[in-house]
Amino acid sequence: MSKDTLYAPDSVETGRFEFNSDVAQVFPDMLKRSIPGYAASIQAIGSLAANLVQPNTRCYDLGCSLGAATLAMRRNIQSEGCRIIAVDNAPAMINRCRETLAADQDPGRTEVSVLEANIQDVDITRASMVVMNYTLQFLPLEERPALIRKIAEGMNPGGVLVLSEKVVDEDPVIEETLQKLHHEFKRRNAYSDLEISRKRAALENVLVPETVRTHKNRLEEAGFSHVGVWLRYFNFISMIAVR
């Protein structure tokens, strides 16, 4: 696993954050050192897939990046006749995802299709599980409600959406505390203050977080019957929404 030094003092300024080949090369290390609870969310996606995916349905990994959630689903789905569709619009991520899936020594029995496309353009049909692991936060705010409605409309009754996001707290004091804790988490994982500052600047207006209440309201308005937060670590959450 290559170490993330994209924002180190001796690196060239990268400007606006993009999912390019440089990011793809260090992405596993970036996730591990930047997102508290990330590994737990992937593990739990596998557990959800084992217990909730219905026979002869489709599962979607929207914004699949290198395919960690896709692997978790493929290795754990127990139902017959299922298919996983992994989607990302970044060529560098899709290429690495295909390599990762091809090299998997525990492929399970579920077929996987990897698509290079915008997730807004993908048809969602007969879905019993949809995963968006830190994906929605990169879409323009005005495009988010339509995508969530589209997912809900394409899901079977009892289907589950897993939505992981960085969030902002409604209480400014709590939000400030959570940001401090997150920055300390990064320092403990050997990111310097300069690296933290550079990456924050690169993500400004690229990653736009929302409140938990905003996410819950949107999911309920789209037609999900049950919505809840099942994992939270500082200002990173994972929600499940049942159709």
N, C-alpha and C positions, 0 to 999 in steps of 0.2 A: 504494500500500500504506500503510494507516494505521499510525502508530507506536504501539507498546505503551507506554502510560503509566498502565496500570491500577493500578500499585502505586507510582507516583511520590509524592514528598513532599506535593504539593498535591492529590492525589486523595483521594476518599472511601474509607475502609476498605471493602473488598468482602466481608470475611468468608470463609466457606468457598468454595473454588474451584468454579465451575460453568461448563458450556459454554453460556453464555447469549449474548444478542445483543452485549453489550459485548466478550466474548471473541472471538466470531465476527468482529467488525469488525477486530480487530487480530491475528488468529490467524497469518497468514503471517509478520508481523514477529516475533511471539512465538516461533514455531518457529525462525526463522532465527537469532535472537539468544540462544535458550535451549538448543537441542539441537545440540551439535556433531555433525557428520556427517549431519545430516538430509537435506540436498540430495543427498548421495552415496547414501543409502538409497533415495530416490525414483528416482534415475537407474538404480540397479541393479535395482529392481523392473521397470522398463521392459525392461532387458536379459533378465531372467529370463522375463518374459512373451513376449518375442520367441523365446526358445529352448526353453521348456518347456511352454507352453500347448498342449494337445492339441486336435485338431479336434472339433467338436460337443460341447464341454464347457462347464462354467460356471466363472467366476472370481468370487471374493467379496472385497470390501473391507469388512471388519468393523470398525466404528468409523471410517467414512470421513471424518469431519469435513468439510472443504471440498472433498474429492475429489482431492487431489494424487496419491495412489496409483492411484485409478481412472483419472485422465487418463494416467498413465504406462502402465498396462496397455492402455487403449483405443488409444493412439497406436502401440503396439508389437506387439500380437498379430498374428501372421502366419497363424494357422490359421483355416480357414473354420468357420462355423456356431457360433461362440462367443457367449456372453452374459455380461456382468458384472452382478453384483448388489452395489450399494453400500448399506450399512446404517449408520444412526446413530439414536440415540434422542433427540438434541437437536434440537428444531425449528429453532433459529437456525442450526445447522450444516447441516441438510438443505436449508433454503431457500437458503443461500449455495452449497452444493454444486450444486444444480440450476441456479443462475445461472451458476456457473463452467463447467459442462458445456455449457450452452446457448451460451455465448460462445466456446467453444473453436473456433479457426480450423483445427485439425488433428484432426478427430474420428475419423479412422481408419474402420474398417468394422465394428466390433463394437458390438452393441446394448448399451445400459446401462439398467438399472432402478434407481431410487433409492427406497429404502424407509425410512420413519420407523418404527423398531421397535427393541426390545431385541435385541441380537445373539444372546442365548441362545434367543430364540424363532424364529429363522430356520432353516428346513430347509436342510441342506447336502446336495446331491445332485450326482452326476456332475461333481465338482469336479476340475479339474487345477491350479488355483492359488487359494490363499486368502492374503490379506494381513491381518495385524493389526499396524498400525504405531502403536506406543505406545498400545495399547488395553487389553490384558489387565491391565495394572497398575492400572487403575481399577475392576476388578471385585473383589467380595469374595473373599477367599482361598478360601473353601469352595466357590465356584462355578467356579473355574478348571479343576479336573480334568475335570469333566463337559463343559465346553465344548470342551476340547482333544480329548477322546474323540469327541465328536459330529463335530468337524471331520474327524478321522482316518477315522471310519466312513463319512463322506460323500465321501471322495476316491477318485479312480481310482488304480490302481497307477501309480506314477511321478509322481503329483501332488505339488506342493510347497507347503508352508506357509512364509510369510515372517513371522517374529515379531520385532518390534523392541520393546525394553523398556529402561527405566532399571533398572539392577541395583545390588545391594549386594554388596560383596566380602566373602568369608569371613574374610579377614585384616583385623583392625581398623586396622592401620597403613596398609595399602594403601587401605582405604576412606576413611580420613581424608585421605590424600594426593589421592585422586581427587575428593573433595568440594572440597578447596581448589583444585584445578586447574579444576573446573567453575565455581566462583565467580569465579575469575580470568578464565575465558572470558567470563562474563557481564559482568564489569567492562570487559573490552576491547570489548564490544558496547554500552557506554554505559548499562548498568544500574548504579544506585547501590547501596551496601550496604543502604540502607533498602529499596529495591525488592526486592533479593534476599531479605532477611529477611522482608518482608511476604508474598512469594509462597510462601516455604518454609512459613510458618505457615498460609497458606490451603490448601496441598496436604497438610498433615499429616492422616493417616488417610483421605485421598481417593485419593492415589497411593501405593500400598504396593508397594515394589520387593522382588524376591526375588533369590537368587543364581543364577548361571549354572547351577550344578549342579542346583538345584531345577528349573529350566526343562528342562534336558536329560533329567532323570529322568522328568519328567511326560510329555514328548513320546515318549520311548521306551516308557513304560508304556502310552501310548494306542495304540501300534501303528505309530509311524513307524520305518522301518528305518534311516535315516541322519539324523543330527542333528549340526549343527556351527555354530559362530560364524563368520560370513564378514565381519563388519564390527564394529569396536569403536573408540570414541573416548571416553576416560575411562570414566565409568560408564554409558555408553549403548552398547547392542549391537544387532545384528541377526543373527538366526539363520535358517537354512533347515533344514527338516525334510522329508524325502522319504518318501512313503508306500510 
